[in-house]
Amino acid sequence: MSSIKKFQVTFDCAQPERVARFWCEVLGYEPPPPPEGFATWDDFNGSLSPEDRDRWFSCSDPSGVGPRLYFQRVPEGKVVKNRVHLDVRVGTGLVGEERLATLEAECARLVALGAVCVQVLLADDENESCIVMQDVEGNEFCLD
């Protein structure tokens, strides 16, 4: 029998720290402490050459259960649909109006952080409601 592997989810982006801090707020994750010898990440970045600033950032589930998220700066912008799509499970076990209200409340919280609400998909005969959103750099994700 093969063993379960831990994994990291990597995001290509233009502003790694900004995108990582957004996802920290979405998921309840935490960034790592700044490197040794620096009081803040701003202090660390200030010690680097301009081209080396904000090259990467990461965050992790403080409980150690969820995967680490790694954000790396890439030169090209997002052209079309992202290849990794996260479903943020905020309505698990809820149905109908209760589920929709929970999703809409989370949507409002995330819009205040810079997310964009793309589309509310209402429940039908097969699926419960979900909300399609975009993060601060336009990467699509769903509130499910």
N, CA, C and O atoms as CSV, one atom per row, in Angstrom:
chain,resi,resn,atom,element,x,y,z
A,1,MET,N,N,0.844,-1.174,0.000
A,1,MET,CA,C,0.000,0.000,0.000
A,1,MET,C,C,0.895,1.245,0.000
A,1,MET,O,O,1.873,1.307,0.745
A,2,SER,N,N,0.564,2.222,-0.824
A,2,SER,CA,C,1.370,3.438,-0.863
A,2,SER,C,C,0.984,4.364,0.283
A,2,SER,O,O,-0.122,4.292,0.819
A,3,SER,N,N,1.917,5.231,0.642
A,3,SER,CA,C,1.667,6.152,1.753
A,3,SER,C,C,1.061,7.456,1.246
A,3,SER,O,O,1.259,7.837,0.092
A,4,ILE,N,N,0.332,8.124,2.108
A,4,ILE,CA,C,-0.251,9.424,1.802
A,4,ILE,C,C,0.867,10.457,1.790
A,4,ILE,O,O,1.713,10.477,2.684
A,5,LYS,N,N,0.867,11.306,0.784
A,5,LYS,CA,C,1.896,12.332,0.650
A,5,LYS,C,C,1.325,13.693,1.016
A,5,LYS,O,O,0.179,14.005,0.695
A,6,LYS,N,N,2.130,14.491,1.684
A,6,LYS,CA,C,1.775,15.890,1.904
A,6,LYS,C,C,2.103,16.636,0.622
A,6,LYS,O,O,2.974,16.212,-0.137
A,7,PHE,N,N,1.415,17.741,0.375
A,7,PHE,CA,C,1.688,18.500,-0.830
A,7,PHE,C,C,1.581,19.992,-0.554
A,7,PHE,O,O,1.012,20.421,0.450
A,8,GLN,N,N,2.131,20.748,-1.449
A,8,GLN,CA,C,2.102,22.198,-1.410
A,8,GLN,C,C,1.362,22.671,-2.649
A,8,GLN,O,O,1.503,22.075,-3.716
A,9,VAL,N,N,0.579,23.728,-2.526
A,9,VAL,CA,C,-0.099,24.327,-3.669
A,9,VAL,C,C,0.676,25.594,-4.025
A,9,VAL,O,O,0.880,26.464,-3.178
A,10,THR,N,N,1.106,25.692,-5.283
A,10,THR,CA,C,1.901,26.833,-5.726
A,10,THR,C,C,1.080,27.734,-6.634
A,10,THR,O,O,0.427,27.270,-7.568
A,11,PHE,N,N,1.123,29.019,-6.348
A,11,PHE,CA,C,0.449,30.035,-7.146
A,11,PHE,C,C,1.498,30.847,-7.899
A,11,PHE,O,O,2.442,31.344,-7.283
A,12,ASP,N,N,1.358,30.992,-9.199
A,12,ASP,CA,C,2.150,31.950,-9.971
A,12,ASP,C,C,1.413,33.270,-9.899
A,12,ASP,O,O,0.203,33.317,-10.122
A,13,CYS,N,N,2.126,34.346,-9.591
A,13,CYS,CA,C,1.456,35.632,-9.438
A,13,CYS,C,C,2.430,36.785,-9.645
A,13,CYS,O,O,3.634,36.571,-9.789
A,14,ALA,N,N,1.913,37.988,-9.660
A,14,ALA,CA,C,2.734,39.186,-9.835
A,14,ALA,C,C,3.210,39.738,-8.499
A,14,ALA,O,O,4.323,40.255,-8.410
A,15,GLN,N,N,2.392,39.638,-7.462
A,15,GLN,CA,C,2.716,40.182,-6.142
A,15,GLN,C,C,2.511,39.100,-5.078
A,15,GLN,O,O,1.456,39.034,-4.447
A,16,PRO,N,N,3.518,38.263,-4.888
A,16,PRO,CA,C,3.359,37.119,-3.988
A,16,PRO,C,C,2.883,37.446,-2.573
A,16,PRO,O,O,1.994,36.767,-2.059
A,17,GLU,N,N,3.442,38.446,-1.945
A,17,GLU,CA,C,3.036,38.710,-0.565
A,17,GLU,C,C,1.582,39.187,-0.505
A,17,GLU,O,O,0.834,38.767,0.378
A,18,ARG,N,N,1.183,40.039,-1.413
A,18,ARG,CA,C,-0.204,40.534,-1.438
A,18,ARG,C,C,-1.197,39.384,-1.632
A,18,ARG,O,O,-2.203,39.300,-0.928
A,19,VAL,N,N,-0.907,38.504,-2.588
A,19,VAL,CA,C,-1.802,37.390,-2.858
A,19,VAL,C,C,-1.811,36.416,-1.677
A,19,VAL,O,O,-2.868,35.916,-1.294
A,20,ALA,N,N,-0.640,36.148,-1.103
A,20,ALA,CA,C,-0.560,35.236,0.045
A,20,ALA,C,C,-1.339,35.775,1.239
A,20,ALA,O,O,-2.053,35.027,1.907
A,21,ARG,N,N,-1.204,37.052,1.504
A,21,ARG,CA,C,-1.923,37.622,2.652
A,21,ARG,C,C,-3.439,37.587,2.427
A,21,ARG,O,O,-4.202,37.415,3.378
A,22,PHE,N,N,-3.873,37.748,1.182
A,22,PHE,CA,C,-5.292,37.595,0.868
A,22,PHE,C,C,-5.742,36.173,1.221
A,22,PHE,O,O,-6.754,35.996,1.900
A,23,TRP,N,N,-4.997,35.160,0.765
A,23,TRP,CA,C,-5.376,33.776,1.023
A,23,TRP,C,C,-5.279,33.423,2.506
A,23,TRP,O,O,-6.018,32.560,2.978
A,24,CYS,N,N,-4.382,34.074,3.249
A,24,CYS,CA,C,-4.355,33.884,4.708
A,24,CYS,C,C,-5.702,34.278,5.303
A,24,CYS,O,O,-6.238,33.572,6.157
A,25,GLU,N,N,-6.244,35.398,4.853
A,25,GLU,CA,C,-7.539,35.858,5.346
A,25,GLU,C,C,-8.670,34.929,4.918
A,25,GLU,O,O,-9.592,34.677,5.694
A,26,VAL,N,N,-8.605,34.422,3.693
A,26,VAL,CA,C,-9.655,33.521,3.205
A,26,VAL,C,C,-9.682,32.236,4.015
A,26,VAL,O,O,-10.746,31.787,4.441
A,27,LEU,N,N,-8.510,31.643,4.228
A,27,LEU,CA,C,-8.422,30.291,4.778
A,27,LEU,C,C,-8.088,30.216,6.267
A,27,LEU,O,O,-8.136,29.133,6.851
A,28,GLY,N,N,-7.752,31.338,6.888
A,28,GLY,CA,C,-7.319,31.291,8.280
A,28,GLY,C,C,-5.882,30.814,8.422
A,28,GLY,O,O,-5.468,30.385,9.499
A,29,TYR,N,N,-5.129,30.889,7.341
A,29,TYR,CA,C,-3.723,30.495,7.350
A,29,TYR,C,C,-2.870,31.615,7.943
A,29,TYR,O,O,-3.345,32.729,8.164
A,30,GLU,N,N,-1.605,31.294,8.196
A,30,GLU,CA,C,-0.670,32.268,8.754
A,30,GLU,C,C,0.613,32.293,7.938
A,30,GLU,O,O,1.087,31.253,7.481
A,31,PRO,N,N,1.178,33.497,7.755
A,31,PRO,CA,C,2.487,33.560,7.096
A,31,PRO,C,C,3.577,33.125,8.077
A,31,PRO,O,O,3.364,33.145,9.290
A,32,PRO,N,N,4.722,32.741,7.567
A,32,PRO,CA,C,5.819,32.385,8.470
A,32,PRO,C,C,6.394,33.655,9.096
A,32,PRO,O,O,6.173,34.755,8.589
A,33,PRO,N,N,7.124,33.505,10.189
A,33,PRO,CA,C,7.796,34.687,10.743
A,33,PRO,C,C,8.851,35.168,9.753
A,33,PRO,O,O,9.323,34.389,8.925
A,34,PRO,N,N,9.228,36.450,9.831
A,34,PRO,CA,C,10.271,36.934,8.927
A,34,PRO,C,C,11.588,36.191,9.188
A,34,PRO,O,O,11.793,35.643,10.271
A,35,PRO,N,N,12.469,36.178,8.197
A,35,PRO,CA,C,13.760,35.500,8.384
A,35,PRO,C,C,14.504,36.035,9.611
A,35,PRO,O,O,14.325,37.183,10.018
A,36,GLU,N,N,15.332,35.179,10.180
A,36,GLU,CA,C,16.104,35.538,11.368
A,36,GLU,C,C,16.886,36.829,11.125
A,36,GLU,O,O,17.488,37.022,10.069
A,37,GLY,N,N,16.859,37.694,12.114
A,37,GLY,CA,C,17.565,38.969,12.017
A,37,GLY,C,C,16.695,40.115,11.528
A,37,GLY,O,O,17.159,41.253,11.451
A,38,PHE,N,N,15.439,39.832,11.195
A,38,PHE,CA,C,14.535,40.871,10.689
A,38,PHE,C,C,13.259,40.881,11.526
A,38,PHE,O,O,12.674,39.833,11.798
A,39,ALA,N,N,12.836,42.079,11.929
A,39,ALA,CA,C,11.636,42.216,12.750
A,39,ALA,C,C,10.366,42.016,11.927
A,39,ALA,O,O,9.370,41.505,12.439
A,40,THR,N,N,10.395,42.415,10.661
A,40,THR,CA,C,9.209,42.314,9.809
A,40,THR,C,C,9.620,41.862,8.407
A,40,THR,O,O,10.799,41.883,8.053
A,41,TRP,N,N,8.627,41.456,7.620
A,41,TRP,CA,C,8.888,41.121,6.227
A,41,TRP,C,C,9.293,42.367,5.442
A,41,TRP,O,O,10.093,42.276,4.511
A,42,ASP,N,N,8.745,43.532,5.809
A,42,ASP,CA,C,9.150,44.779,5.147
A,42,ASP,C,C,10.632,45.045,5.376
A,42,ASP,O,O,11.335,45.474,4.460
A,43,ASP,N,N,11.115,44.790,6.600
A,43,ASP,CA,C,12.546,44.964,6.882
A,43,ASP,C,C,13.374,44.017,6.017
A,43,ASP,O,O,14.390,44.411,5.445
A,44,PHE,N,N,12.928,42.762,5.929
A,44,PHE,CA,C,13.652,41.788,5.107
A,44,PHE,C,C,13.679,42.222,3.642
A,44,PHE,O,O,14.738,42.245,3.016
A,45,ASN,N,N,12.505,42.567,3.097
A,45,ASN,CA,C,12.453,42.993,1.696
A,45,ASN,C,C,13.281,44.235,1.444
A,45,ASN,O,O,13.874,44.382,0.376
A,46,GLY,N,N,13.328,45.136,2.428
A,46,GLY,CA,C,14.142,46.348,2.297
A,46,GLY,C,C,15.632,46.070,2.209
A,46,GLY,O,O,16.401,46.905,1.732
A,47,SER,N,N,16.038,44.888,2.673
A,47,SER,CA,C,17.466,44.532,2.623
A,47,SER,C,C,17.859,43.936,1.270
A,47,SER,O,O,19.043,43.739,0.995
A,48,LEU,N,N,16.883,43.657,0.442
A,48,LEU,CA,C,17.132,43.012,-0.849
A,48,LEU,C,C,17.221,44.038,-1.973
A,48,LEU,O,O,16.743,45.165,-1.845
A,49,SER,N,N,17.835,43.630,-3.065
A,49,SER,CA,C,17.852,44.491,-4.250
A,49,SER,C,C,16.425,44.576,-4.783
A,49,SER,O,O,15.630,43.669,-4.535
A,50,PRO,N,N,16.079,45.642,-5.509
A,50,PRO,CA,C,14.705,45.791,-5.995
A,50,PRO,C,C,14.193,44.581,-6.784
A,50,PRO,O,O,13.027,44.212,-6.648
A,51,GLU,N,N,15.033,43.966,-7.596
A,51,GLU,CA,C,14.570,42.823,-8.392
A,51,GLU,C,C,14.348,41.560,-7.555
A,51,GLU,O,O,13.651,40.642,-7.987
A,52,ASP,N,N,14.944,41.514,-6.355
A,52,ASP,CA,C,14.768,40.347,-5.492
A,52,ASP,C,C,13.649,40.509,-4.472
A,52,ASP,O,O,13.302,39.546,-3.787
A,53,ARG,N,N,13.077,41.705,-4.354
A,53,ARG,CA,C,11.991,41.936,-3.403
A,53,ARG,C,C,10.713,41.258,-3.889
A,53,ARG,O,O,10.422,41.232,-5.085
A,54,ASP,N,N,9.973,40.724,-2.960
A,54,ASP,CA,C,8.664,40.108,-3.237
A,54,ASP,C,C,8.743,39.053,-4.340
A,54,ASP,O,O,7.877,38.999,-5.212
A,55,ARG,N,N,9.777,38.219,-4.301
A,55,ARG,CA,C,9.913,37.125,-5.278
A,55,ARG,C,C,9.058,35.935,-4.892
A,55,ARG,O,O,8.623,35.172,-5.755
A,56,TRP,N,N,8.814,35.770,-3.587
A,56,TRP,CA,C,8.046,34.634,-3.114
A,56,TRP,C,C,7.451,34.967,-1.747
A,56,TRP,O,O,7.890,35.903,-1.078
A,57,PHE,N,N,6.473,34.208,-1.353
A,57,PHE,CA,C,5.889,34.294,-0.014
A,57,PHE,C,C,5.155,32.980,0.208
A,57,PHE,O,O,4.830,32.284,-0.754
A,58,SER,N,N,4.892,32.636,1.446
A,58,SER,CA,C,4.177,31.390,1.720
A,58,SER,C,C,3.259,31.587,2.916
A,58,SER,O,O,3.336,32.588,3.629
A,59,CYS,N,N,2.405,30.623,3.111
A,59,CYS,CA,C,1.576,30.596,4.308
A,59,CYS,C,C,1.166,29.154,4.569
A,59,CYS,O,O,1.191,28.305,3.678
A,60,SER,N,N,0.789,28.903,5.818
A,60,SER,CA,C,0.474,27.535,6.223
A,60,SER,C,C,-0.720,27.512,7.156
A,60,SER,O,O,-1.054,28.504,7.805
A,61,ASP,N,N,-1.347,26.360,7.201
A,61,ASP,CA,C,-2.428,26.085,8.138
A,61,ASP,C,C,-1.804,26.014,9.535
A,61,ASP,O,O,-0.938,25.170,9.765
A,62,PRO,N,N,-2.217,26.874,10.473
A,62,PRO,CA,C,-1.599,26.848,11.805
A,62,PRO,C,C,-1.825,25.538,12.556
A,62,PRO,O,O,-1.089,25.225,13.492
A,63,SER,N,N,-2.848,24.763,12.149
A,63,SER,CA,C,-3.083,23.474,12.804
A,63,SER,C,C,-2.211,22.375,12.206
A,63,SER,O,O,-2.121,21.278,12.758
A,64,GLY,N,N,-1.563,22.675,11.063
A,64,GLY,CA,C,-0.692,21.701,10.425
A,64,GLY,C,C,-1.423,20.677,9.568
A,64,GLY,O,O,-0.798,19.743,9.065
A,65,VAL,N,N,-2.732,20.831,9.389
A,65,VAL,CA,C,-3.501,19.845,8.645
A,65,VAL,C,C,-3.493,20.140,7.142
A,65,VAL,O,O,-3.211,19.251,6.339
A,66,GLY,N,N,-3.797,21.369,6.765
A,66,GLY,CA,C,-3.908,21.722,5.351
A,66,GLY,C,C,-2.554,21.885,4.679
A,66,GLY,O,O,-1.526,21.971,5.352
A,67,PRO,N,N,-2.555,21.926,3.355
A,67,PRO,CA,C,-1.289,22.065,2.632
A,67,PRO,C,C,-0.691,23.467,2.776
A,67,PRO,O,O,-1.408,24.440,3.007
A,68,ARG,N,N,0.597,23.547,2.638
A,68,ARG,CA,C,1.299,24.829,2.590
A,68,ARG,C,C,0.971,25.466,1.247
A,68,ARG,O,O,0.858,24.772,0.237
A,69,LEU,N,N,0.820,26.786,1.236
A,69,LEU,CA,C,0.627,27.522,-0.003
A,69,LEU,C,C,1.885,28.333,-0.283
A,69,LEU,O,O,2.397,29.025,0.596
A,70,TYR,N,N,2.373,28.244,-1.506
A,70,TYR,CA,C,3.590,28.944,-1.915
A,70,TYR,C,C,3.238,29.851,-3.090
A,70,TYR,O,O,2.586,29.419,-4.040
A,71,PHE,N,N,3.667,31.092,-3.022
A,71,PHE,CA,C,3.361,32.090,-4.040
A,71,PHE,C,C,4.674,32.571,-4.641
A,71,PHE,O,O,5.555,33.043,-3.922
A,72,GLN,N,N,4.804,32.452,-5.951
A,72,GLN,CA,C,6.049,32.855,-6.605
A,72,GLN,C,C,5.766,33.864,-7.704
A,72,GLN,O,O,4.794,33.749,-8.451
A,73,ARG,N,N,6.642,34.853,-7.779
A,73,ARG,CA,C,6.480,35.880,-8.806
A,73,ARG,C,C,6.902,35.310,-10.149
A,73,ARG,O,O,7.949,34.676,-10.275
A,74,VAL,N,N,6.065,35.550,-11.147
A,74,VAL,CA,C,6.385,35.165,-12.523
A,74,VAL,C,C,6.235,36.406,-13.397
A,74,VAL,O,O,5.448,37.297,-13.078
A,75,PRO,N,N,6.980,36.470,-14.489
A,75,PRO,CA,C,6.937,37.679,-15.319
A,75,PRO,C,C,5.660,37.839,-16.135
A,75,PRO,O,O,5.246,38.959,-16.432
A,76,GLU,N,N,5.040,36.728,-16.495
A,76,GLU,CA,C,3.854,36.824,-17.337
A,76,GLU,C,C,2.600,36.966,-16.479
A,76,GLU,O,O,2.517,36.415,-15.381
A,77,GLY,N,N,1.635,37.709,-16.995
A,77,GLY,CA,C,0.372,37.879,-16.300
A,77,GLY,C,C,-0.556,36.714,-16.578
A,77,GLY,O,O,-0.279,35.875,-17.435
A,78,LYS,N,N,-1.657,36.668,-15.850
A,78,LYS,CA,C,-2.677,35.651,-16.077
A,78,LYS,C,C,-3.338,35.956,-17.414
A,78,LYS,O,O,-3.876,37.046,-17.610
A,79,VAL,N,N,-3.297,35.006,-18.324
A,79,VAL,CA,C,-3.825,35.235,-19.662
A,79,VAL,C,C,-5.272,34.768,-19.759
A,79,VAL,O,O,-6.134,35.516,-20.222
A,80,VAL,N,N,-5.542,33.562,-19.336
A,80,VAL,CA,C,-6.889,33.020,-19.412
A,80,VAL,C,C,-7.213,32.411,-18.044
A,80,VAL,O,O,-6.817,32.953,-17.012
A,81,LYS,N,N,-7.914,31.316,-18.038
A,81,LYS,CA,C,-8.307,30.677,-16.786
A,81,LYS,C,C,-7.106,30.051,-16.081
A,81,LYS,O,O,-6.228,29.465,-16.714
A,82,ASN,N,N,-7.089,30.192,-14.745
A,82,ASN,CA,C,-6.027,29.560,-13.967
A,82,ASN,C,C,-6.152,28.042,-14.037
A,82,ASN,O,O,-7.241,27.510,-14.256
A,83,ARG,N,N,-5.040,27.355,-13.852
A,83,ARG,CA,C,-5.033,25.901,-13.971
A,83,ARG,C,C,-5.299,25.204,-12.644
A,83,ARG,O,O,-5.581,24.006,-12.630
A,84,VAL,N,N,-5.216,25.915,-11.543
A,84,VAL,CA,C,-5.564,25.358,-10.239
A,84,VAL,C,C,-6.757,26.153,-9.741
A,84,VAL,O,O,-6.754,27.383,-9.781
A,85,HIS,N,N,-7.760,25.462,-9.280
A,85,HIS,CA,C,-8.991,26.110,-8.835
A,85,HIS,C,C,-9.296,25.588,-7.444
A,85,HIS,O,O,-9.520,24.390,-7.271
A,86,LEU,N,N,-9.308,26.465,-6.449
A,86,LEU,CA,C,-9.622,26.041,-5.096
A,86,LEU,C,C,-11.109,26.220,-4.827
A,86,LEU,O,O,-11.697,27.236,-5.196
A,87,ASP,N,N,-11.704,25.239,-4.190
A,87,ASP,CA,C,-13.067,25.349,-3.692
A,87,ASP,C,C,-12.948,25.547,-2.182
A,87,ASP,O,O,-12.484,24.657,-1.469
A,88,VAL,N,N,-13.363,26.706,-1.702
A,88,VAL,CA,C,-13.286,27.015,-0.278
A,88,VAL,C,C,-14.594,26.549,0.352
A,88,VAL,O,O,-15.664,27.084,0.061
A,89,ARG,N,N,-14.491,25.555,1.210
A,89,ARG,CA,C,-15.658,24.841,1.735
A,89,ARG,C,C,-16.244,25.567,2.951
A,89,ARG,O,O,-15.916,25.229,4.088
A,90,VAL,N,N,-17.091,26.542,2.724
A,90,VAL,CA,C,-17.714,27.275,3.820
A,90,VAL,C,C,-19.157,26.840,4.080
A,90,VAL,O,O,-19.738,27.196,5.105
A,91,GLY,N,N,-19.736,26.071,3.154
A,91,GLY,CA,C,-21.127,25.670,3.297
A,91,GLY,C,C,-21.323,24.179,3.492
A,91,GLY,O,O,-22.428,23.669,3.304
A,92,THR,N,N,-20.267,23.476,3.864
A,92,THR,CA,C,-20.351,22.026,4.011
A,92,THR,C,C,-21.473,21.631,4.974
A,92,THR,O,O,-21.545,22.122,6.100
A,93,GLY,N,N,-22.343,20.738,4.509
A,93,GLY,CA,C,-23.435,20.232,5.331
A,93,GLY,C,C,-24.678,21.104,5.330
A,93,GLY,O,O,-25.723,20.698,5.839
A,94,LEU,N,N,-24.573,22.301,4.762
A,94,LEU,CA,C,-25.732,23.197,4.722
A,94,LEU,C,C,-26.457,23.048,3.392
A,94,LEU,O,O,-25.842,22.713,2.379
A,95,VAL,N,N,-27.752,23.294,3.394
A,95,VAL,CA,C,-28.547,23.198,2.172
A,95,VAL,C,C,-29.485,24.398,2.082
A,95,VAL,O,O,-29.736,25.091,3.068
A,96,GLY,N,N,-29.987,24.622,0.885
A,96,GLY,CA,C,-31.020,25.621,0.654
A,96,GLY,C,C,-30.629,27.031,1.056
A,96,GLY,O,O,-29.499,27.466,0.834
A,97,GLU,N,N,-31.581,27.738,1.650
A,97,GLU,CA,C,-31.397,29.143,2.002
A,97,GLU,C,C,-30.294,29.338,3.047
A,97,GLU,O,O,-29.571,30.334,3.010
A,98,GLU,N,N,-30.168,28.385,3.980
A,98,GLU,CA,C,-29.119,28.495,4.998
A,98,GLU,C,C,-27.738,28.454,4.345
A,98,GLU,O,O,-26.853,29.231,4.704
A,99,ARG,N,N,-27.560,27.556,3.397
A,99,ARG,CA,C,-26.284,27.459,2.680
A,99,ARG,C,C,-26.014,28.736,1.895
A,99,ARG,O,O,-24.920,29.296,1.969
A,100,LEU,N,N,-27.009,29.196,1.145
A,100,LEU,CA,C,-26.838,30.389,0.335
A,100,LEU,C,C,-26.497,31.599,1.198
A,100,LEU,O,O,-25.627,32.388,0.832
A,101,ALA,N,N,-27.163,31.756,2.329
A,101,ALA,CA,C,-26.877,32.876,3.228
A,101,ALA,C,C,-25.445,32.812,3.754
A,101,ALA,O,O,-24.773,33.839,3.857
A,102,THR,N,N,-24.978,31.609,4.088
A,102,THR,CA,C,-23.600,31.438,4.567
A,102,THR,C,C,-22.600,31.792,3.473
A,102,THR,O,O,-21.615,32.486,3.725
A,103,LEU,N,N,-22.857,31.311,2.256
A,103,LEU,CA,C,-21.973,31.625,1.132
A,103,LEU,C,C,-21.958,33.120,0.843
A,103,LEU,O,O,-20.898,33.697,0.601
A,104,GLU,N,N,-23.126,33.746,0.868
A,104,GLU,CA,C,-23.196,35.184,0.579
A,104,GLU,C,C,-22.502,36.013,1.649
A,104,GLU,O,O,-21.891,37.033,1.327
A,105,ALA,N,N,-22.577,35.607,2.904
A,105,ALA,CA,C,-21.881,36.324,3.977
A,105,ALA,C,C,-20.372,36.230,3.784
A,105,ALA,O,O,-19.659,37.220,3.947
A,106,GLU,N,N,-19.885,35.038,3.437
A,106,GLU,CA,C,-18.451,34.870,3.196
A,106,GLU,C,C,-18.024,35.651,1.960
A,106,GLU,O,O,-16.943,36.238,1.938
A,107,CYS,N,N,-18.856,35.659,0.947
A,107,CYS,CA,C,-18.581,36.431,-0.267
A,107,CYS,C,C,-18.407,37.906,0.074
A,107,CYS,O,O,-17.457,38.538,-0.387
A,108,ALA,N,N,-19.302,38.456,0.868
A,108,ALA,CA,C,-19.209,39.870,1.260
A,108,ALA,C,C,-17.912,40.146,2.028
A,108,ALA,O,O,-17.273,41.178,1.822
A,109,ARG,N,N,-17.530,39.225,2.909
A,109,ARG,CA,C,-16.283,39.392,3.670
A,109,ARG,C,C,-15.079,39.435,2.730
A,109,ARG,O,O,-14.184,40.262,2.899
A,110,LEU,N,N,-15.063,38.544,1.746
A,110,LEU,CA,C,-13.931,38.449,0.833
A,110,LEU,C,C,-13.902,39.611,-0.166
A,110,LEU,O,O,-12.824,40.064,-0.551
A,111,VAL,N,N,-15.054,40.089,-0.583
A,111,VAL,CA,C,-15.101,41.259,-1.465
A,111,VAL,C,C,-14.477,42.453,-0.750
A,111,VAL,O,O,-13.774,43.245,-1.378
A,112,ALA,N,N,-14.719,42.594,0.543
A,112,ALA,CA,C,-14.115,43.675,1.320
A,112,ALA,C,C,-12.591,43.568,1.371
A,112,ALA,O,O,-11.903,44.563,1.597
A,113,LEU,N,N,-12.064,42.355,1.159
A,113,LEU,CA,C,-10.615,42.136,1.150
A,113,LEU,C,C,-10.011,42.281,-0.238
A,113,LEU,O,O,-8.795,42.170,-0.396
A,114,GLY,N,N,-10.845,42.529,-1.249
A,114,GLY,CA,C,-10.342,42.710,-2.608
A,114,GLY,C,C,-10.759,41.649,-3.601
A,114,GLY,O,O,-10.398,41.743,-4.774
A,115,ALA,N,N,-11.506,40.639,-3.176
A,115,ALA,CA,C,-11.994,39.612,-4.093
A,115,ALA,C,C,-13.112,40.190,-4.962
A,115,ALA,O,O,-13.673,41.245,-4.667
A,116,VAL,N,N,-13.413,39.472,-6.035
A,116,VAL,CA,C,-14.501,39.860,-6.926
A,116,VAL,C,C,-15.496,38.707,-6.995
A,116,VAL,O,O,-15.116,37.552,-7.190
A,117,CYS,N,N,-16.773,39.036,-6.832
A,117,CYS,CA,C,-17.825,38.037,-7.002
A,117,CYS,C,C,-18.146,37.973,-8.488
A,117,CYS,O,O,-18.564,38.969,-9.078
A,118,VAL,N,N,-17.951,36.806,-9.094
A,118,VAL,CA,C,-18.170,36.628,-10.527
A,118,VAL,C,C,-19.593,36.171,-10.813
A,118,VAL,O,O,-20.265,36.720,-11.686
A,119,GLN,N,N,-20.057,35.149,-10.062
A,119,GLN,CA,C,-21.372,34.592,-10.359
A,119,GLN,C,C,-21.881,33.781,-9.170
A,119,GLN,O,O,-21.139,33.010,-8.561
A,120,VAL,N,N,-23.139,33.967,-8.858
A,120,VAL,CA,C,-23.804,33.142,-7.854
A,120,VAL,C,C,-24.573,32.060,-8.613
A,120,VAL,O,O,-25.466,32.355,-9.407
A,121,LEU,N,N,-24.213,30.811,-8.356
A,121,LEU,CA,C,-24.881,29.678,-8.991
A,121,LEU,C,C,-25.872,29.104,-7.986
A,121,LEU,O,O,-25.479,28.518,-6.977
A,122,LEU,N,N,-27.142,29.274,-8.267
A,122,LEU,CA,C,-28.176,28.825,-7.343
A,122,LEU,C,C,-28.409,27.327,-7.458
A,122,LEU,O,O,-28.165,26.725,-8.504
A,123,ALA,N,N,-28.878,26.742,-6.381
A,123,ALA,CA,C,-29.140,25.301,-6.330
A,123,ALA,C,C,-30.117,24.899,-7.428
A,123,ALA,O,O,-31.022,25.650,-7.793
A,124,ASP,N,N,-29.904,23.687,-7.942
A,124,ASP,CA,C,-30.824,23.117,-8.919
A,124,ASP,C,C,-31.159,21.688,-8.464
A,124,ASP,O,O,-30.976,21.356,-7.294
A,125,ASP,N,N,-31.633,20.871,-9.352
A,125,ASP,CA,C,-32.017,19.511,-8.976
A,125,ASP,C,C,-30.830,18.618,-8.623
A,125,ASP,O,O,-31.002,17.594,-7.963
A,126,GLU,N,N,-29.618,19.000,-9.059
A,126,GLU,CA,C,-28.439,18.162,-8.829
A,126,GLU,C,C,-27.430,18.758,-7.858
A,126,GLU,O,O,-26.778,18.021,-7.118
A,127,ASN,N,N,-27.290,20.078,-7.848
A,127,ASN,CA,C,-26.219,20.729,-7.093
A,127,ASN,C,C,-26.767,21.767,-6.126
A,127,ASN,O,O,-27.795,22.396,-6.376
A,128,GLU,N,N,-26.060,21.930,-5.022
A,128,GLU,CA,C,-26.368,23.012,-4.094
A,128,GLU,C,C,-25.732,24.301,-4.620
A,128,GLU,O,O,-24.922,24.257,-5.546
A,129,SER,N,N,-26.085,25.424,-4.048
A,129,SER,CA,C,-25.548,26.719,-4.468
A,129,SER,C,C,-24.048,26.807,-4.228
A,129,SER,O,O,-23.508,26.187,-3.311
A,130,CYS,N,N,-23.391,27.588,-5.071
A,130,CYS,CA,C,-21.996,27.941,-4.873
A,130,CYS,C,C,-21.781,29.326,-5.485
A,130,CYS,O,O,-22.623,29.819,-6.235
A,131,ILE,N,N,-20.656,29.941,-5.161
A,131,ILE,CA,C,-20.358,31.280,-5.674
A,131,ILE,C,C,-18.985,31.250,-6.315
A,131,ILE,O,O,-18.008,30.843,-5.685
A,132,VAL,N,N,-18.906,31.679,-7.568
A,132,VAL,CA,C,-17.642,31.786,-8.298
A,132,VAL,C,C,-17.062,33.161,-8.000
A,132,VAL,O,O,-17.748,34.178,-8.105
A,133,MET,N,N,-15.771,33.172,-7.622
A,133,MET,CA,C,-15.111,34.421,-7.253
A,133,MET,C,C,-13.737,34.505,-7.904
A,133,MET,O,O,-13.266,33.546,-8.515
A,134,GLN,N,N,-13.105,35.663,-7.766
A,134,GLN,CA,C,-11.715,35.859,-8.188
A,134,GLN,C,C,-10.943,36.469,-7.031
A,134,GLN,O,O,-11.461,37.315,-6.301
A,135,ASP,N,N,-9.682,36.028,-6.868
A,135,ASP,CA,C,-8.831,36.610,-5.833
A,135,ASP,C,C,-8.292,37.963,-6.298
A,135,ASP,O,O,-8.727,38.480,-7.328
A,136,VAL,N,N,-7.366,38.530,-5.562
A,136,VAL,CA,C,-6.868,39.880,-5.834
A,136,VAL,C,C,-6.074,40.001,-7.125
A,136,VAL,O,O,-5.797,41.117,-7.565
A,137,GLU,N,N,-5.698,38.878,-7.751
A,137,GLU,CA,C,-5.025,38.907,-9.044
A,137,GLU,C,C,-5.858,38.244,-10.146
A,137,GLU,O,O,-5.347,37.967,-11.231
A,138,GLY,N,N,-7.122,37.994,-9.867
A,138,GLY,CA,C,-8.016,37.454,-10.889
A,138,GLY,C,C,-8.063,35.954,-11.000
A,138,GLY,O,O,-8.682,35.436,-11.930
A,139,ASN,N,N,-7.431,35.224,-10.086
A,139,ASN,CA,C,-7.506,33.760,-10.097
A,139,ASN,C,C,-8.877,33.332,-9.589
A,139,ASN,O,O,-9.342,33.793,-8.547
A,140,GLU,N,N,-9.511,32.445,-10.342
A,140,GLU,CA,C,-10.854,32.005,-10.008
A,140,GLU,C,C,-10.833,30.971,-8.885
A,140,GLU,O,O,-9.953,30.112,-8.824
A,141,PHE,N,N,-11.821,31.073,-8.000
A,141,PHE,CA,C,-12.057,30.064,-6.961
A,141,PHE,C,C,-13.539,30.060,-6.650
A,141,PHE,O,O,-14.268,30.957,-7.073
A,142,CYS,N,N,-13.984,29.069,-5.921
A,142,CYS,CA,C,-15.397,28.979,-5.578
A,142,CYS,C,C,-15.598,28.921,-4.074
A,142,CYS,O,O,-14.787,28.352,-3.344
A,143,LEU,N,N,-16.685,29.513,-3.629
A,143,LEU,CA,C,-17.176,29.286,-2.278
A,143,LEU,C,C,-18.186,28.175,-2.414
A,143,LEU,O,O,-19.172,28.305,-3.140
A,144,ASP,N,N,-17.945,27.088,-1.722
A,144,ASP,CA,C,-18.740,25.884,-1.868
A,144,ASP,C,C,-19.281,25.446,-0.528
A,144,ASP,O,O,-19.983,24.439,-0.444
